[in-house]
Amino acid sequence: MLAFVIGGLYAAGLYMMLRRSIVKLIIGLSLFGHAANLLIFTVAGLARAQPPILSGPGPSAAAAAVADPLPQALILTAIVIGFGVQAFALVLIHRVVQTVGTDDLDRMKTTDT
C-alpha cells in the first residue's frame, strides 16, 4: 500500500512540475520531497511500536527488535532543509511575480521592465 502512495506522490509531483505556473512547480517539488521521505522510511524498514534505542542490561536486550534511528534522523533533517528551500523559493517567486507581472513560465521571456 505504501508503495502505491509513494508512486502516486511521485506522479503528482511530476505532473505539477510540468505545469506552466511557477507556483505549481514549487508544489511539485514539495510533493517530490515528501515522496522521497516516505521512500527512505519504507526502504529502511518500519518497526512499529519498537524503541529506537536499546534499553535494559544483558544480551537479551540486544536480541530485541529495535527501530533504526538513522532514517528518522535523515528524514527530520530533510524536512527542515526542504522547508527552508521552499520558504526561499516562495519569497523568490513573489519577487519575480512583482517584477514580471505573471507566474506563467512561458511569459517570462525577459525580466527587464
C-alpha positions in Angstrom: 0.0 0.0 0.0 2.8 2.4 0.9 4.4 1.8 -2.5 1.3 3.0 -4.3 1.2 6.1 -2.1 4.8 6.8 -2.9 4.2 6.2 -6.6 1.2 8.5 -6.5 3.2 11.3 -4.8 5.9 11.0 -7.4 3.4 11.0 -10.3 1.5 14.0 -8.8 4.8 15.9 -8.2 6.0 15.2 -11.8 2.6 16.4 -13.2 2.7 19.6 -11.1 6.3 20.3 -12.2 5.3 20.0 -15.9 2.6 22.7 -15.5 3.3 26.2 -16.7 2.8 28.0 -13.4 5.9 28.5 -11.3 3.8 28.1 -8.1 2.8 24.7 -9.3 6.4 23.9 -9.9 7.2 24.5 -6.2 4.2 22.4 -5.1 5.5 19.6 -7.3 9.0 19.9 -5.8 7.4 19.7 -2.4 5.5 16.5 -3.4 8.8 15.0 -4.6 10.4 15.7 -1.3 7.5 14.0 0.6 7.7 11.0 -1.7 11.4 10.7 -1.2 11.0 10.9 2.6 8.4 8.1 2.5 10.7 6.1 0.2 13.5 6.3 2.7 11.2 5.2 5.5 10.0 2.3 3.5 13.4 1.1 2.4 14.8 1.4 5.9 12.1 -0.9 7.2 9.4 0.2 9.5 9.4 -1.3 13.0 6.1 -0.4 14.7 6.0 0.1 18.5 9.7 -0.5 18.9 12.1 1.8 20.6 14.9 3.3 18.6 17.5 2.7 21.3 18.3 -0.5 23.2 17.3 -0.3 26.9 18.0 -2.8 29.6 21.0 -4.8 30.7 22.2 -8.1 29.3 22.3 -9.8 25.9 18.5 -10.3 25.8 18.1 -6.5 25.1 20.4 -6.8 22.0 18.2 -9.6 20.5 15.1 -7.5 20.7 13.8 -5.8 17.6 14.6 -2.1 17.5 13.8 0.7 15.1 16.8 2.1 13.2 17.2 5.8 14.3 19.3 6.8 11.2 16.5 7.0 8.7 14.4 9.0 11.2 17.3 11.5 11.6 17.8 11.7 7.8 14.1 12.4 7.3 14.0 15.0 10.0 17.0 16.8 8.5 15.4 16.6 5.0 12.1 18.1 6.3 13.9 21.1 7.8 16.1 21.7 4.8 13.1 21.3 2.5 11.1 23.8 4.5 14.0 26.3 4.2 14.3 25.8 0.4 10.5 26.1 0.0 10.4 29.3 2.0 13.2 30.8 0.0 11.6 29.7 -3.3 8.3 31.3 -2.3 9.9 34.6 -1.5 11.8 34.4 -4.8 8.7 33.6 -6.7 6.8 36.5 -5.0 9.6 38.9 -6.1 9.6 37.5 -9.7 5.8 37.9 -10.0 6.1 41.5 -8.7 8.8 42.3 -11.2 7.5 40.4 -14.3 3.8 40.6 -13.5 3.0 36.9 -14.2 3.7 33.4 -12.9 3.5 31.8 -16.3 6.8 30.4 -17.3 6.2 30.9 -21.0 5.5 34.6 -20.5 8.8 35.1 -18.5 10.9 35.7 -21.6 12.7 38.6 -20.0 12.9 40.2 -16.6 13.8 43.7 -17.9 10.9 46.1 -17.2 
